[in-house]
Amino acid sequence: MFAYHGEVRLVFLHALPFGGQMWHAEVDRETQPAFAPTLYGFGETLQEWAKGVLDLVGTEPFIAVGCSIGGSCALEIAVAAPDQVAGIVLIGAKAGVRADPVFRDAAIRMLETQGMDAAWTKYWQPLFGRSASAEVVAAARRMALEHDVADVVRGVRAFHNRRDLTDIASKLSRRLVVISGDQDLTPPPAATKALTVGPDRRFHNVEECGHYVNLERPALFQRLLDDSVEWITSRS
């Protein structure tokens, strides 16, 4: 078990089709050391991404905070370095996998033939909740369009080719928090809540919110994150 006497680092892991800039508000606010890497350059698989993150952050304990594919990466990191990950906070992420190669290949084809803007409109803009402001969605679109198509294609492949971690996640000894928007479509709250069955697990359902809770409800998300970090680090 971990015993904390001071600050604990946070590592923020982004969703598709964003990069580390998805977390700029959280990183700027943190008083403790925080990292928000862009994951695409670490490799072709989530296991390679996990290794890249661990190489970047060093050997000190940290809390992994991941949204969507970032949450899947957080679970892979916990598998790769169970003694280093102090706790996990997942946003719109689940451990199970339902393979859909047809959807994967269609998304990649659209990215490669029609570009980021078309793929944003079809695949990612609809993941925002019905109450998300036009300004928030527009800002997210600008962030997404900063990335090369090749990088996002790599992310789509890594996401759809990820392994199922349901059994492993159920046995993790670290405290785990799941945050889910009640209007999230992929995955719906029922799927993310399944991860929180058992001790040392917490689930937060955010009303009138979609997939990207930190972007749609930043003030509420920050409160939930602060509470989660306090709960994780209170364990001795």
N, C-alpha and C positions, 0 to 999 in steps of 0.2 A: 504494500500500500504506500501511497504518497503522503508525506506530511509537509505542508507548505509553511514557510516562514518568510513571507515577502511576496513579490510579484510572480505571476506565472505568464508565460508567453502564450499568445494566441496565433494560430495559423489559419487564415481564411482561404477557402478553396472555392473557386467561382463556378457558376453554372454556364451552360451553353446559352447563347453564342458569345459570351463575354470573356473578359480576361480579369486580371487582378484588380483593374480599375473599378470593377463592380463593388469593391469593398472600400473605396477611398474614404467614405465618411466614417466607417467603423475604425479604420486604421488611424485616421487623423485624430479621432476622439480618444483612443486608448492611451492610458498612461503607462501601461506595461508594454514591453517589446511586442511587436506584431509583424507578421509577414503576410503578404497577399500576392503570391507568385502567379504569373500566367502559365498555365500548365501545358499548353500545346507543344512546346519545345522539348519537353522531357521524354517524349517517345510516342509509341503507337498504341500502348495499352495502359490501363489504369495501374497495373503493377509497376510499369516503368515510371508513370507519373508519381506514384508513391515513393519510389526510390529517389527520384529527382527532388521531391520536397524534403525528404530526410537528409539528403546530401546538402541541401541549402540551409536548413535550420540548425544543423549541428546535433549535439548529443543531449542537450538539456530537455527536461520534460515540457510538454506543451499541451494545450487544448486544441483539437482540430474542429474547425467550424466550416461546414461544407453545405452548399446549396446544390441540389439536383445532382449532376455528375460530380460536383465537388464533394457532395455527401458520400457518393460511392467511392471516391478517392480517399476520403477520410476513413472509411471502413477498411480499405486496403492498407492504409498506413497503420491502423491499429493492429491488423494482422501481421504486418511486417515488423513492427516495433512495439509490441504490447507493453514493454516495460517503460517506454518513453512517452506514450500517449496517456495523459492524465485523465482525459475525458473527451467526450464527443458531443457536438451539437450539430444536428442535421436539420436542414430546411428543405422541405419538398423532396425528400429522398427516402428510398426504401432499399432493403437488402435483396429482395427477390428480383428475378429477371424473367420476363416473358419475351422470348426471342421473336423478333419481327424483321427478318431480313428484307422483306419486300418494302416495308416502310423505310428502313435504313437506306436501301439502294435508291429509292425514289427521292429521298432528301438529298443524298449526295449528288444525284443526277441534276436536281434543280439547282443546287449550289454551283455546280460546275458549268451548267449551261445558261442559267439565268442570273446567277450572282446572289450576293448577300441580301440585297434589298428585297428581291422576290421571295427568298427563303424566309426572311424575317417576317414578312406579311403572312405567309402561309403557316409557318410552324411555331414561331415564338411570340409574336404579338398576341395571338389568341390565348396564351397562357396567363395573361394578366387578368385580374379579377374585374368584374363588371363595374366596380366603383373606382378603379384606377384612373387617376387624372390624365388628361391628354398630355400635360407637361411631363409627367413621370414616364409615360410610354414613349414620348418623343426623345427624351434624354436617354432612355435605354436603347432606343434604336440607334442613336448617334454612337453610343458606346459599341454596339454590335458591329456597326459598319466600319469601325476602326481596324477590324481584324481581316487578315487575308483569308480568302476562300479556302486555300489549302490548309490553313490551321484549323478552321472550323470543320472542314471535312475530316481531318484527323480526329477531332473531338467527337464527331458523330460516330465514326467507326469505333473509337474507344468505348463510347457509351453503349452502343448496341452490341458490342462484342464482349462486354464485361461478364465476369462470372457471377453466379448466384452465391451470395454470402449469407443466406438466411440461417443456416445451421450455425455458422461461425458467429454471426452477430448475436444470436440468442445466448451464446456462451461467453460473451465478452465480460470481463470482470470490472471494467471501468464504468463509471457513471455515464449515462447516455440521455440526452435530451432531444426530443423531436418536436419541431415547430412546423405547423402545416396551415396553409390558407384554406378556409372552408370552401372556397370555390376552385381549388386546385384540381386540374383534370388529369395531370400526369406527374406523380401518382395522386389519386384521391386520398383524403384524410384517413379513410378506413385502412388503406394499405400502409401508410406511414405509421399509424397508431399501433399496428401489429408489432412493431419493433419495441414497443414500450411495455410489453407484458413481462412482469417479473419485477424483482427488487432492483433498486438503484436505476430506475427508468422514470422519465417524466415526459408527458405529452402536453403540448399547447396548441389549441385550435384557434386560429386568428380569424375572426369574423370579417366578412366582406373583403376577402383578400384572395389572390390567386397564387401562382407558383413562386413569385419572386418577393417573398415577404419583406426582406430588408429594403428593397426598392419601393415597394408599394406602401408600407407602413413603417417608415424608418424609426420614428420615435418609440412606437410600441415594440418594435423589434429590439431596439437598444435596451429597453427595460428588461425584456425577456432574456437577452444575452447577459446582461449584468447579473440578473438573478441566477441564471444557469451557471455562470462562472463562480459566483459565490457558493452555490450549492456543491459544485464539483470540488472546489478547493477547500471546502469545509471538512472533507473526509480525511480522517487521520488513521 
